Amino acid sequence: MKDNRKFGIILPIILVSYFIILLDNSVVFTSTVSIANELNMNAHMIAWITNMYALMFGSLLLLGGRLGDLYGRKRIFLIGLIIFSIGSLMVGIAPSGGFLIGMRALQGVGSAILAPTSLALLLDNYTGQQRSQAIAYYGVTAGLGASVGLIVGGLITTFYSWRLGFLINVPIGVALIIMTIMFIPSRAPKSKQQLDYLGSFLSVIGFLALVYSIDGSIYKLPALIVAIIFLGAFILREAKTNHPVMPLKLFTDSERLSAYVARFFYIGVMISYFFLVPQVLQKYYGFTPLMAAVGFMPETIPQFIFGYVQSKAAQHFKNSTILVFGTFVTLIGVALAFIIGLKAGYWMGVALPMVVIGIGQGFSFGPLTASGVANTSDDIAGAASSAVNVFHQIGSSVVLSSVIALTANFHPVLNATIIKRLL
């Protein structure tokens, strides 16, 4: 595809599919109180609404991306859409907290297929400067999916029910399935290798055990030992097999490796921020879910604006330069939130730092994505896309689980004093 052509319908399909899976990772944050009250869920179960989704999402990403490489990305993308849509329907009609958490796991399976396959489809269909711009939009979507989810959750909870936040994915999913069949071209698989079943098994168990060792209620030390053993065995397996799920050559490129590590910590901090702040607004300031949703606008609007600015700046500045600038600005915003504190009131203590954080996010998400898939050949594009999303989801799950573990013993939801100290 030449650079002077328009993006067409393929890019919107990719961006919308990626947007809804990330939106569902944060839509529960401003709906947490309502969900807990309706389904009689305690603090530990509330945490697993988010963690189960992120856990399944992160632990199956490597397999999801590799399936696209081996069996065709359009076919695997469609399977992911179907699973995610069914999971969304089941969450929306959940009769109990346990059932909801189980269906969040099913959503996570669909997301684990969709996220890497969508990015790989982008790499398949766009080249040159057009690809760079498309990746920038993909990166902006990664940030907006989280922050807009907070707003959508608050609006829906106030005017109707938190359930609509999940049920709305069903017609969107059906529309995406139809458009994918009609408009995304079928291509032969990029790789002729076989699926590494043993490596897939080792990675899934290793990542599952890792997150459980942080957020689980019992047998946490044994879970950590299991995680170390299985992830260690997974790395050894990938170094020796001829058809790895995660080719270790992904990490031989310094740009990609730096992007993966940066994404792990950056996303972890941001998801924890998105989890804590809506509860702060409701518990400390007495905001309703709607007010909490509107209260996130000072972060969402700058993120959208400066994400667009970043996509244009990418044509004139090095990716690394933009990324360093974006992360530095984000750090300033987080530091302001901590230094000013909640006693200064919403506008100074929350809104002002949000503006700075939103600017930083706008400049950070695109470069993090672009660097994560830089310098990759076609046959490992899916694996590289998986790695981007693995570090995204595992980072969010590990850091958020650590925050939950530090605060869960103080209050059934979250103790306002502890939150204040964290912020």
N, C-alpha and C positions, 0 to 999 in steps of 0.2 A: 504494500500500500504506500503510495507516494505521500510526501509530506504536505503537498499543496491540496490534498483532498480534505473534505470535511470529515469529522469523526463518524457521522452517521448514527445509526441506531444501536450499534454494538456497544459503544462506550456507555450510554445511558443504562443499558441492561446490566452491564458489569457493575456500574456505580450503585445502582438501586439495590442490586442483590447484596453487595457488600455493606451498603448502608443499613439495611434492615437487620442483618445479623449482628452488627455492632450496636444498633439502636436497642435491640432486645437485651443487650448486655448491660444497659444502663437505665432502661425504661422503668425497671423495678425500684430504682433508688428513691425517686420521689413518690413511689407507690408503696414503699415498704410498710409504713404504718398501717395503711388500709388493708394490705394483704394479711399482715399479722393479726389484725383485729378480726377480720372476716373468717380466717381459717385457723384461728387460735394457735399461732406459731410462736415459739419462744425465740430467744436471741440466736441460739445455735442453728435452729432451722432457718431463720431469716438469712443468716450468712450463707447457707447452702443453696438458697435460691440463686445467688450469684455464683458461688463457687462451683456448684455442680455443672452449670452451663460452661463456665470457663475451664473447668477440669476436663470435661469431655472434649470440648473444643480444642484445648491445647494438647491433650494426650493423643488425639487421633489426627492431628494436622499433617504429620509427616506421611502417614498412610494415605490421607485424602489427596495430598498433592502428588504423590507418586502414582496413585491410581490414574490420575489424569495423564501423566506422562506415558503410562503403559497401555491404557485402554481407550484413549481418546478423550479430550477435555470436554467437548460438547456433551458427550454421553454421561460422563461422571458429573458434570455441572447440573444436568437435568435430574439425576438421581439425588443430588444434594438439595435441589429446590423442592423436590417431592417430600423428602424426609423432613426438611425444615418446616414446610407448610403443615404437614400432619402434626408435628410436634407443637407448633404454634396453636393449632386448633385444640389440641388436648390440654395445653396449659390454660387456654382461655375458658375451658369448661371444667377445670379442675375442681373436684368436690372436697378435697382435703389438702393439707400441706404436704404430706408424703407423696401423694399423687402428683402434685404440682412439681415437686423437686425431681421426681422420676421423669416427667415429661420435659423438664428443662434439660435433662440429660439427653433426651432424644433430639431436642433442638440443637444441642451442642454437637451431636453427631452430624446433623445436616450442615451446620456451620463449618465444621472441620473439613467437609468436602467442598463447600462453596468458596470459602475464603482463598485458599491457595489456587483453586482452579480458576476463579475469576481473575486473579492477577496474572496467571499464566495465559489466559485467553487474551488479556490486554497485550501481553508481550507478543502473542501470535499475530495479532491483527494490526498492530501499529509499529512503525519503524521511525528511526531518526528523531528529528525535533518533535514530530507529532507524538512519538512514544514518550518522550521526556515530559511533554505537556500533559499527556494522559496519565502518567504516573503521578504528576503533581496533583492532578484532580483526585486521583485515587487516595493520595496521602491526606488531602483536605477532607475527603469523605471519612477517613479513619478517625479524624478528630471530631468532625461534626456528628457522626453516628453516636458517639458517647454523650456529647453535650446536648444535642437535640433530643436524645432519649429522655433526659431529665425533664425537659420542658413538656414533651408529649405525655410523659407519665403524670406530671402534675395536672395538666389540663384535663386529661381523660379521667383521672381519679376524682377531680372536683365536679365535673359536669356529667359524668356517667358512671363508669366503673373501670377499675384497673384492668379488668378482663379484656376490654376493647383494645388495649394496647397490644395484646397478643393476637386477638381474633382478626385484627385489620391486616395481619400478615397473610392471611389465607387468600383473599382476592388478589392481593399484590403478587403472591407466589404463583397463583394460577395464571395471571397475566404475563409474568416473567417466563413461565414454562412455555406458553404459546408463542411469545416473541422469540424465545431462544430457538425453538423448532423452526420458526419461519425465517429468521434473519441471521443467526450465527452459523457460518459455514462449517461443515464437517471436514475434519482433516485427519489424515492417517496419524497414528500414534508416533510421537517423536522418538521413542525408544523401543527397541526390539527385545529388551531384557525381560526377565521374569520378575515377578514380585518376590521380594525378600520377606517371606512369612515369619521367619524366626526373628529377624530384625524388627519387624512391625510389632510382634508380640512383646519383645523386650522393651521397646520404647514406650508402648502403652502402659505396661505394668510399672515401669520406672517412673514415668511422669505422674501416674495416679498415686503411687506410694509417696512421691515427693510432696505433693500438695496435702495429702492426708496427714503426713507427719507434722505438718504445721497447724492444720485446723481440726484434726480429728480429736475425739474426746477420750479415746482409750488406745493403748498400744502404739503410741506415737513414736517412741524410740525404735521398736521393731520395724515400723513402717519406714523410718528414715534409713535403717540398715538395708531393708529391701530395695529402697530407691537407689542407694549407692551401688548395691550389687548389680541390679538390673541395668541401670544406666551405664555402669562400667562395662558390663558384658555387651551392651548395645554398641558402645563405641568400638570395642574390640571386634565385634561382628562386622561392623561397617568398614573397618580397616582391611578386613580379609576377604569379604565377599565380592564377587564380580558384578553383582546387581544390588547395590545398597539402597535402602530407603532414603537415607540421608548421606549422599556422597561427601566424604570428608574434604574433598577438594573445594567444597563451598567455603571452607574456613581458611584456605590457603591464601585467599585474597584479603589483604589488610583492610580495604574499604568495606567489604561485606562483613568481615568479622567485627570491626568497630561499630558498624551499624546495628548488628545483632545485639551486642552488649549494651549499646546506648538505648536501644528500643526496650530491652528488658527493664531497665531501671526507670526510664522516662515514662513508659506506659504504666508501670507499677505505681509510681507516685501519682500520676494523673487519675487513674481509676480509684485509688484510695481517696483522693481529693473529692472526686465525684460521689463517692459513697458516703463520706463524712458530712460534706457541706449541706446537702438537703436535710439531713437529720438535725444538724446544727440550727438551720433556719427554722425548722418546725419545733424543736425542743427548747432551744435557747431564746429565740426571738418570738416564738409563738406563731410562726407563719402557717397558713393553711398549705396543702399540697399545691394549690394554684399559685399562691404567693411565692412558694419555694421555686416553682417552675419559672415564673417571671423573674425571680431573683437571680436566675442564671443568665439572663440576657446580657449583662455586662461582660460575660466571658464568651458567649456564643457569637455575638455580632462581630467583635474584633477578630475572632478566630476565622470567621468566614471571609471577612474583608481582606485580612492580611494573608490568608491562604491563597487568595486570588493574586495578591501582590507578589507572593513568593513564586507562583507559577510563571509570572513575567520576569521576576528577578533571576530565575534559573537560567534565562537566556543570556545573562550578562555576567553572572558571578559563579564561582565554583560551588558545587554542591556542599562541600565541606565548610566553606565560609558561611553559607546561609545557615547550615545546621548549627555551627558553633554560636552564631548570633542568636538563633531561635532558642536554644537551650539556655543560654545566658540570660535572656530576657525572662524566660519561664522561671528560672531560679530566683531572679529578682522579685517576681510576683509572689512566689511561695514564701520568700523571706519577709516580704512586706506583710503578708497575712499573719505570720508568726510574730513579727515585731509589733505591729499595731494592736492586734488582739481584738477579741469580740466586744470588749467593754466600750470601744470607740464607736460602736453602733454599726448598722448594716453598711451604710454608704462608705465609711472610711475603713472599717474592719474587714468587709467582705467584698463589696462592689469594686473598690479601687484596686485591690490585688487581682480581682478577676479580670479586669481590663488588661492588666499587664500580662497575666497568664495567658489570656486569649490571644494576644499579639504573639507571644512566644510560641504558642501551639501552632498558629497559622504559619510560622516560618519553619517549624520543626518537622511536622508529620510528612510532608512531601519529600524532603531530603532523606529522612530516615528510610522511607520506602524505596526511593531511587537507589540509594547506596546498598540496600539489602539485596537488590537483584542486578547490581552492576556487574558487567563483565562475565555474564553467564551464557553458555551455549544452549541451543534449543532443547537438547535432550535432558537437561537438568533444570529447565525453567520452572517446572512444577515443584521440584525439590527446593529451589531457591525461594520460591513464593511461599512454600510451607515453612521454611526457616524464618522468614519475616514474621509470619503469623504465629509460629511457635513461641518465639521470644516475646511477641506482643501478649499472647494469652497466658503463657506461663509466668511472665513477669507480673502481669496484673493479678493473677491468682496467688502467687507466692507473696508478693508485697501486701496485697489486701488481706490475705489470710494472717499475715504477721500482725497487721493492725487490729484485726478482729480478735486475735489471740490476746493482744495486750489490753483490750477494752471489754471483752465479753463478760468478765467476772465482776464488773462494776455496776451494771444496770441491765435489765432485760432487753432494752434496745441499744442504747449507748449512753453512758453517763456524760452529761453536758460538761462537767468540769474536766473530765479526761479529754473530751473532744477539744475543749478550749486549749488545753496544753499541747495537743497534737497540732493544732492550727497556729 
